[in-house]
Amino acid sequence: MELQLRGITKRFPGVLANDSVDLTARSGEILGLLGENGAGKTTLMNILYGLYTADEGQIIIDGQERHFEGPGDAIEAGIGMVHQHFMLVPVFTVTENVVLGVEPTNFAGIMDMKEAAREVHEISSKYGLEVDPEAITEDIPVGIQQRVEIIKVLFREAEFLVFDEPTAVLTPQEVEEFFGIIRGLRDAGKAIIFITHKLKEVLKISDRIAVLRDGKVVGHTTPAETTQEALAEMMVGRPVDLLVAKDVASPKEVVLRVDDVFVTDTRDQITVKGLSLEVKAGEIVGIAGIQGNGQTELVEMLTGMRPAASGAVYLNGEDVTDEGPRGIHSRGVAHIPEDRQRRGLVMNFTITENIVLNTYYDPPYSKGIVMDWDAAAAAAAKLVELFDVRTPSISIPANSLSGGNQQKVIVAREFSRDVKLIIAAQPTRGLDVGSIEYIHGRIVRARDAGVAILIVSTELDEVMALSDRLLVMFDGKIVADLDPTQVSATDVGLYMAGATP
């Protein structure tokens, strides 16, 4: 089977998102799709999945032009999408999630969950996606949850599978298992479109690679014909330094000290269990770990968004355990939250309003009871240019930006203040190589200027490259304190999974 996108063009006010894009995906092949933030990847896939309608162009499947009024039409045509953020109901079983919306029924019209479980088991066995059909989804690891998402699209008889940043929450060991699954799907005759910003992964898994820049396809290549450096330059339009350039750190006084802290989640379950750590001025301390091992609650507690059940937190020697977000902020703490849309931005606010979201009450923006919007707009315009936020205007709402550009707005806001401590959770999630290079450089420059930095990231390459000290978090505890220059990614991955190398 063959899927062709011919001359796909999509315009939004002030933006040409896709500009006459031609793309072909074939059965038995993995097509890697690369591009910067705002390059048009997401828009293109939303058109393919029936969420958007192209202004111009054709979708052709096996020589027949198709028109999609919505995702249902795309699914019927054999297109399946595995999203970066899983679309699963946590309290449902695996089977219930897989058949949701297309539940099989018996001759009497009654839902037949026994038959559904049998079909789930059959699909999982056929494609090497071993799962327990009766398992509760929230109780299984994220790597297995991803398998459930794949089974969902296969249950709907998808022949063309689109994977959007599929390895974002996986350990190195889970990535290898996932790649085995992807190759199995390809060898079974499925057509795979693999969207990622990880150059090593696209070189490892793809048969062909297409690169988008500014809404256009700027190149086609194969892993045998290219390198990471060449792909990065093709994506960004200039040479990119893929290594984090930094000198040996010179740590000074302790800025952040956490003593025997316990934290509970929204269900009153203890997720941080007696954790202690220190971060000194002039050093980057990284925390590696699989999502869901207490990192979210730890960061929320450190930034005043969640109370500690017990233990203490000190900033520059002062107890700040019970201070709220504004109190923590006023002490010179910058925060990049892991969920940019829920915690980092007000999505209906403009870029200008989001830039001054936590400083609007300070000069030069505040004049007593009146806002100086000219000062706010000037600051926003300067930061949008400095941090390369791709936007037609600083007056549009944040929800009009791509995810990567939303992240840049947050980073611009937090890095533009005079701070003593930066707490960054997933600081480059969803960013392209050019933006990652820039933000990594800003982090290192902040360290060299004497700022204490705590980074929490599921991107193992990132946290190992940036950190001067590397902590590994598993089941709410620090299970390893490592020198990132003296340990392998494989060993760190084993610690992340609760094992010992």
C-alpha positions as CSV (number, residue, x, y, z in Angstrom):
1,M,0.0,0.0,0.0
2,E,1.1,3.6,-0.6
3,L,0.1,6.9,0.9
4,Q,0.9,10.1,-0.9
5,L,0.6,13.7,0.2
6,R,0.7,15.9,-2.9
7,G,1.1,19.7,-2.8
8,I,-0.4,20.0,0.7
9,T,-0.7,23.7,1.6
10,K,-2.2,25.1,4.8
11,R,-2.5,28.7,5.7
12,F,-3.3,30.3,9.1
13,P,-3.6,34.0,9.7
14,G,-0.1,35.4,9.1
15,V,1.4,31.9,8.8
16,L,2.0,29.5,5.9
17,A,2.2,26.3,7.9
18,N,2.6,23.9,4.9
19,D,3.8,25.0,1.5
20,S,3.2,22.5,-1.3
21,V,4.4,19.5,0.7
22,D,5.0,16.2,-1.1
23,L,5.5,13.1,1.0
24,T,5.1,9.4,0.4
25,A,4.8,6.5,2.9
26,R,4.9,2.9,1.7
27,S,4.1,-0.5,3.2
28,G,7.1,-2.2,4.7
29,E,9.0,1.0,5.3
30,I,9.7,3.4,8.1
31,L,9.7,7.1,7.0
32,G,11.5,9.4,9.5
33,L,10.0,12.9,9.6
34,L,12.3,15.7,11.0
35,G,11.7,19.4,11.4
36,E,12.1,22.4,13.7
37,N,9.3,23.8,15.9
38,G,6.9,25.4,13.5
39,A,8.3,23.6,10.5
40,G,4.8,22.2,9.8
41,K,5.1,18.6,11.0
42,T,2.1,18.7,13.3
43,T,-0.1,20.6,10.9
44,L,0.7,18.1,8.2
45,M,-0.1,15.1,10.4
46,N,-3.3,16.8,11.6
47,I,-4.4,17.1,7.9
48,L,-3.5,13.5,7.3
49,Y,-5.6,12.5,10.4
50,G,-8.6,14.6,9.4
51,L,-8.2,17.2,12.2
52,Y,-7.5,20.0,9.6
53,T,-8.5,20.4,6.0
54,A,-5.8,21.4,3.6
55,D,-6.3,24.6,1.6
56,E,-4.7,22.9,-1.4
57,G,-3.3,19.5,-2.3
58,Q,-4.4,15.9,-2.3
59,I,-4.3,12.8,0.0
60,I,-4.0,9.7,-2.2
61,I,-4.1,6.1,-0.9
62,D,-3.3,3.4,-3.5
63,G,-4.0,5.7,-6.3
64,Q,-7.4,6.9,-5.0
65,E,-7.8,10.5,-3.7
66,R,-9.4,10.6,-0.3
67,H,-11.2,13.5,1.6
68,F,-11.3,13.4,5.4
69,E,-14.0,15.3,7.3
70,G,-12.6,14.1,10.6
71,P,-10.5,11.5,12.3
72,G,-13.2,8.9,11.8
73,D,-12.7,9.1,8.0
74,A,-8.9,8.8,8.4
75,I,-9.3,5.8,10.7
76,E,-11.7,4.2,8.2
77,A,-9.0,4.8,5.5
78,G,-6.5,2.8,7.5
79,I,-4.6,5.7,9.2
80,G,-3.7,5.4,12.9
81,M,-2.1,8.0,15.1
82,V,0.0,7.2,18.3
83,H,0.2,10.5,20.1
84,Q,3.1,11.6,22.3
85,H,0.7,12.1,25.2
86,F,-1.2,8.8,25.6
87,M,-4.9,8.9,25.1
88,L,-5.8,6.3,27.7
89,V,-8.4,6.2,30.5
90,P,-6.2,5.4,33.6
91,V,-8.9,3.4,35.5
92,F,-9.9,1.3,32.4
93,T,-8.5,-2.1,31.7
94,V,-6.2,-2.5,28.7
95,T,-9.1,-4.1,26.8
96,E,-11.5,-1.4,27.7
97,N,-9.1,1.3,26.4
98,V,-8.4,-0.6,23.2
99,V,-12.0,-1.0,22.2
100,L,-13.4,2.3,23.4
101,G,-15.8,3.6,20.8
102,V,-15.7,0.4,18.7
103,E,-16.8,-2.1,21.3
104,P,-17.7,-5.6,19.8
105,T,-21.2,-6.9,20.5
106,N,-22.7,-10.3,20.4
107,F,-25.8,-11.4,18.4
108,A,-28.1,-9.7,21.0
109,G,-26.3,-6.4,20.6
110,I,-24.7,-6.7,24.1
111,M,-21.1,-5.6,24.5
112,D,-18.9,-8.7,24.4
113,M,-15.8,-7.9,26.5
114,K,-14.6,-11.6,26.4
115,E,-14.4,-11.4,22.6
116,A,-12.7,-8.0,22.9
117,A,-10.0,-9.4,25.3
118,R,-9.5,-12.3,22.9
119,E,-8.9,-10.0,20.0
120,V,-6.5,-7.8,22.1
121,H,-4.5,-10.9,23.0
122,E,-4.4,-12.1,19.4
123,I,-3.1,-8.7,18.2
124,S,-0.6,-8.4,21.0
125,S,0.8,-11.9,20.2
126,K,0.9,-11.3,16.4
127,Y,3.0,-8.1,16.7
128,G,5.1,-8.9,19.7
129,L,3.1,-6.4,21.9
130,E,2.8,-8.5,25.0
131,V,0.3,-7.0,27.4
132,D,-2.2,-8.3,29.9
133,P,-5.7,-7.5,28.5
134,E,-7.2,-7.4,32.0
135,A,-4.5,-5.1,33.6
136,I,-5.6,-1.7,34.9
137,T,-3.9,0.9,32.7
138,E,-2.7,3.1,35.5
139,D,-0.9,0.2,37.1
140,I,1.3,-0.7,34.1
141,P,4.6,1.0,33.2
142,V,4.6,3.7,30.5
143,G,6.4,1.4,28.1
144,I,3.5,-1.0,28.3
145,Q,1.0,1.8,28.0
146,Q,2.6,2.7,24.7
147,R,2.0,-0.8,23.5
148,V,-1.7,-0.4,24.4
149,E,-1.8,2.7,22.2
150,I,-0.3,0.7,19.3
151,I,-2.8,-2.1,19.8
152,K,-5.6,0.5,19.7
153,V,-4.7,1.6,16.2
154,L,-4.1,-2.0,15.0
155,F,-7.5,-3.1,16.5
156,R,-8.9,-0.5,14.1
157,E,-7.1,-2.2,11.2
158,A,-4.6,0.7,10.6
159,E,-2.2,0.1,7.7
160,F,-0.5,3.5,8.0
161,L,0.8,4.3,11.5
162,V,2.0,7.7,12.6
163,F,4.2,7.9,15.7
164,D,4.6,11.4,17.3
165,E,7.7,11.7,19.5
166,P,7.1,8.1,20.6
167,T,10.2,7.6,22.9
168,A,9.8,10.8,25.0
169,V,9.0,8.8,28.2
170,L,11.0,5.6,27.7
171,T,14.2,4.4,29.3
172,P,17.1,3.4,27.0
173,Q,16.1,-0.3,27.4
174,E,12.5,0.5,26.6
175,V,13.5,2.4,23.5
176,E,15.4,-0.7,22.2
177,E,12.3,-2.9,22.9
178,F,10.1,-0.3,21.1
179,F,12.4,-0.2,18.1
180,G,12.1,-4.0,17.9
181,I,8.3,-3.5,17.9
182,I,8.4,-0.8,15.1
183,R,10.6,-3.0,12.9
184,G,8.2,-5.9,13.5
185,L,5.3,-3.7,12.3
186,R,7.3,-2.7,9.3
187,D,8.2,-6.3,8.5
188,A,4.5,-7.2,8.8
189,G,3.8,-4.8,5.9
190,K,2.7,-1.6,7.8
191,A,3.8,1.8,6.6
192,I,5.3,3.8,9.5
193,I,5.8,7.6,9.8
194,F,8.1,8.3,12.7
195,I,8.2,11.9,13.9
196,T,11.0,12.8,16.3
197,H,13.6,15.5,17.1
198,K,16.1,12.9,18.3
199,L,18.7,12.6,15.5
200,K,20.3,9.4,16.7
201,E,16.9,7.7,16.8
202,V,15.8,8.7,13.3
203,L,19.1,7.5,11.9
204,K,18.8,4.2,13.8
205,I,15.2,3.3,13.0
206,S,14.3,4.9,9.6
207,D,14.6,3.5,6.1
208,R,14.1,7.0,4.6
209,I,14.2,10.4,6.1
210,A,12.3,13.6,5.0
211,V,13.1,17.0,6.5
212,L,10.7,19.9,6.8
213,R,11.8,23.5,7.2
214,D,9.5,26.6,7.1
215,G,6.6,24.5,5.9
216,K,8.5,23.0,2.9
217,V,10.2,19.7,2.3
218,V,13.9,20.7,2.1
219,G,15.4,17.3,1.7
220,H,15.1,13.5,1.4
221,T,17.9,11.2,2.5
222,T,18.7,7.8,4.0
223,P,20.6,6.9,7.2
224,A,23.4,5.5,5.1
225,E,23.8,8.8,3.2
226,T,23.8,11.3,6.1
227,T,25.0,12.2,9.6
228,Q,23.5,13.8,12.7
229,E,25.4,17.0,11.9
230,A,24.1,17.1,8.3
231,L,20.5,16.4,9.4
232,A,20.7,19.2,12.0
233,E,22.0,21.7,9.4
234,M,19.2,20.7,7.0
235,M,16.6,21.2,9.8
236,V,17.8,24.5,11.0
237,G,19.5,26.0,7.9
238,R,22.8,26.5,9.6
239,P,25.5,24.4,11.3
240,V,24.5,23.3,14.8
241,D,26.8,22.3,17.7
242,L,25.2,19.0,18.9
243,L,27.5,18.8,22.0
244,V,27.1,20.7,25.2
245,A,30.2,22.8,25.5
246,K,31.1,23.5,29.1
247,D,34.1,23.7,31.4
248,V,34.4,21.8,34.6
249,A,32.1,23.4,37.3
250,S,33.4,25.3,40.2
251,P,30.7,24.9,42.9
252,K,30.5,27.4,45.7
253,E,28.0,27.8,48.6
254,V,24.9,25.6,49.0
255,V,21.8,27.4,47.5
256,L,19.2,24.7,47.8
257,R,19.1,22.1,50.5
258,V,16.4,19.4,50.8
259,D,16.3,17.4,54.1
260,D,14.4,14.1,54.4
261,V,11.3,15.4,52.5
262,F,8.2,13.4,52.1
263,V,5.5,14.5,49.6
264,T,2.1,13.1,48.7
265,D,0.3,13.3,45.3
266,T,-3.3,14.3,44.6
267,R,-4.6,10.9,45.9
268,D,-2.6,11.3,49.2
269,Q,-0.2,8.6,48.2
270,I,3.4,9.2,49.2
271,T,5.5,9.7,46.1
272,V,8.6,11.4,47.5
273,K,10.0,9.2,50.3
274,G,12.6,10.8,52.6
275,L,14.5,12.5,49.8
276,S,17.6,14.7,50.5
277,L,19.8,16.6,48.1
278,E,21.9,19.8,47.7
279,V,22.5,22.1,44.8
280,K,25.4,24.6,45.0
281,A,25.9,27.9,43.3
282,G,27.8,27.3,40.0
283,E,26.7,23.7,39.4
284,I,24.1,21.8,37.5
285,V,22.6,18.9,39.3
286,G,20.5,16.6,37.1
287,I,17.8,14.2,38.2
288,A,17.2,11.3,35.8
289,G,14.2,9.0,36.1
290,I,11.2,7.5,34.4
291,Q,8.2,9.7,34.5
292,G,6.0,8.9,37.5
293,N,8.7,8.2,40.1
294,G,8.0,11.3,42.2
295,Q,9.8,13.9,40.1
296,T,6.6,15.9,39.4
297,E,5.7,16.1,43.1
298,L,9.2,17.0,44.1
299,V,9.4,19.9,41.7
300,E,6.0,21.2,42.7
301,M,7.0,21.0,46.3
302,L,10.3,22.9,45.7
303,T,8.4,25.7,43.8
304,G,5.7,26.2,46.4
305,M,2.9,24.5,44.4
306,R,2.5,21.5,46.7
307,P,3.1,21.3,50.5
308,A,5.7,18.9,51.9
309,A,4.2,16.2,54.2
310,S,7.4,16.4,56.3
311,G,11.0,17.4,56.0
312,A,12.4,20.8,55.2
313,V,13.6,22.9,52.3
314,Y,16.2,25.7,52.6
315,L,17.2,28.4,50.2
316,N,20.5,30.1,51.0
317,G,20.1,28.8,54.6
318,E,16.6,30.0,55.2
319,D,13.7,27.6,55.7
320,V,11.2,28.1,52.9
321,T,9.3,24.8,53.3
322,D,5.9,26.5,53.8
323,E,6.2,29.3,51.3
324,G,3.9,29.5,48.3
325,P,4.8,30.1,44.7
326,R,5.1,33.9,44.9
327,G,7.3,33.7,48.0
328,I,9.6,31.2,46.3
329,H,9.6,33.3,43.1
330,S,10.5,36.5,45.0
331,R,13.6,34.7,46.5
332,G,15.1,34.5,43.0
333,V,13.9,31.0,41.9
334,A,13.1,30.4,38.2
335,H,10.8,27.5,37.3
336,I,10.3,25.8,34.0
337,P,7.4,23.4,34.7
338,E,7.1,20.0,32.9
339,D,3.5,20.7,31.7
340,R,3.8,24.0,29.8
341,Q,0.1,24.3,29.1
342,R,-1.3,23.6,32.6
343,R,1.5,25.1,34.7
344,G,3.6,27.4,32.5
345,L,1.1,29.4,30.4
346,V,-2.4,30.8,30.4
347,M,-3.3,29.5,27.0
348,N,-5.9,32.2,26.1
349,F,-3.5,35.1,27.2
350,T,-1.3,36.8,24.6
351,I,2.4,36.2,24.4
352,T,3.0,39.6,26.0
353,E,0.7,38.7,28.9
354,N,2.4,35.4,29.4
355,I,5.8,37.0,29.4
356,V,4.9,39.2,32.4
357,L,2.7,36.6,34.0
358,N,4.8,36.5,37.2
359,T,6.3,40.0,37.2
360,Y,3.4,42.2,36.2
361,Y,3.2,43.6,39.7
362,D,6.8,44.8,39.6
363,P,8.5,47.7,37.9
364,P,8.7,48.6,35.0
365,Y,5.4,46.9,34.3
366,S,3.5,48.1,37.4
367,K,2.7,51.7,38.0
368,G,0.7,51.3,41.2
369,I,-2.7,50.2,40.1
370,V,-2.0,50.7,36.4
371,M,-0.1,48.4,34.0
372,D,2.4,49.8,31.6
373,W,1.5,47.7,28.6
374,D,4.0,49.5,26.4
375,A,6.9,48.3,28.7
376,A,5.4,44.8,28.7
377,A,5.1,44.8,24.9
378,A,8.7,46.0,24.5
379,A,10.0,43.3,26.8
380,A,8.0,40.6,25.0
381,A,9.2,41.8,21.6
382,K,12.8,41.7,22.8
383,L,12.5,38.2,24.3
384,V,10.6,36.8,21.3
385,E,13.5,37.8,19.1
386,L,16.2,36.7,21.5
387,F,14.7,33.2,22.1
388,D,13.6,32.8,18.5
389,V,9.9,32.3,19.3
390,R,8.2,31.8,15.9
391,T,5.1,34.0,15.9
392,P,3.5,36.5,13.6
393,S,2.8,38.8,16.6
394,I,3.3,39.2,20.3
395,S,-0.5,39.9,20.5
396,I,-1.7,36.4,19.6
397,P,-2.7,33.9,22.3
398,A,-0.3,31.3,23.4
399,N,-2.6,28.5,22.2
400,S,-1.9,29.7,18.6
401,L,1.8,28.7,19.0
402,S,3.3,25.3,18.4
403,G,4.2,23.3,21.5
404,G,7.9,24.0,21.0
405,N,7.3,27.8,20.7
406,Q,5.1,27.7,23.8
407,Q,8.1,26.2,25.6
408,K,10.3,29.0,24.3
409,V,8.0,31.6,25.8
410,I,8.3,30.0,29.2
411,V,12.1,29.7,29.0
412,A,12.4,33.3,27.8
413,R,10.3,34.6,30.7
414,E,12.1,32.6,33.4
415,F,15.7,33.1,32.1
416,S,15.2,36.9,31.7
417,R,15.1,37.6,35.4
418,D,18.0,37.9,37.9
419,V,17.8,34.5,39.6
420,K,19.8,32.5,42.2
421,L,18.3,29.1,41.4
422,I,16.8,27.6,38.3
423,I,14.5,24.5,38.7
424,A,13.9,23.2,35.2
425,A,11.6,20.2,34.5
426,Q,11.9,18.9,30.9
427,P,13.4,22.3,29.8
428,T,13.7,21.3,26.1
429,R,10.7,19.0,25.7
430,G,9.4,19.4,22.2
431,L,12.2,21.7,21.0
432,D,14.2,21.3,17.8
433,V,18.0,20.9,17.8
434,G,18.6,24.6,17.2
435,S,16.5,25.7,20.1
436,I,18.0,23.0,22.3
437,E,21.5,24.2,21.4
438,Y,20.5,27.7,22.5
439,I,18.8,26.8,25.7
440,H,21.6,24.4,26.8
441,G,24.0,27.3,26.2
442,R,21.9,29.6,28.4
443,I,21.8,27.0,31.1
444,V,25.6,26.6,31.1
445,R,26.1,30.4,31.0
446,A,23.8,30.7,34.0
447,R,25.8,28.1,35.8
448,D,29.1,29.9,35.0
449,A,27.5,33.1,36.3
450,G,27.0,31.4,39.7
451,V,23.4,30.3,39.4
452,A,22.5,27.0,41.1
453,I,20.6,24.8,38.6
454,L,18.4,21.7,39.2
455,I,17.3,19.9,36.0
456,V,14.7,17.1,36.0
457,S,14.5,15.4,32.6
458,T,13.4,12.1,31.1
459,E,15.8,12.9,28.2
460,L,18.8,10.8,29.3
461,D,21.2,12.2,26.7
462,E,20.3,15.7,27.8
463,V,20.6,15.2,31.6
464,M,23.9,13.4,31.2
465,A,25.4,16.0,28.9
466,L,24.3,19.0,31.0
467,S,24.8,17.7,34.6
468,D,27.9,18.2,36.7
469,R,26.3,15.7,39.2
470,L,23.7,13.2,38.2
471,L,21.1,11.8,40.6
472,V,18.8,9.0,39.6
473,M,15.3,8.9,41.1
474,F,13.3,5.7,41.4
475,D,10.2,5.1,43.5
476,G,10.4,8.5,45.2
477,K,14.0,8.1,46.3
478,I,17.5,9.0,45.1
479,V,19.0,5.6,44.3
480,A,22.3,6.8,42.7
481,D,24.6,9.9,42.9
482,L,26.9,9.7,39.8
483,D,29.6,11.5,37.9
484,P,28.0,11.7,34.4
485,T,31.4,11.5,32.8
486,Q,32.2,8.2,34.5
487,V,29.0,6.2,33.9
488,S,27.3,4.8,30.8
489,A,23.8,5.6,29.6
490,T,23.0,1.9,29.9
491,D,24.0,1.8,33.6
492,V,21.9,5.0,34.3
493,G,19.0,3.3,32.5
494,L,19.3,0.3,34.8
495,Y,19.2,2.6,37.9
496,M,16.1,4.3,36.4
497,A,14.4,1.0,36.2
498,G,15.2,0.1,39.8
499,A,18.0,-2.3,39.0
500,T,21.7,-2.2,39.9
501,P,24.3,-2.4,37.0
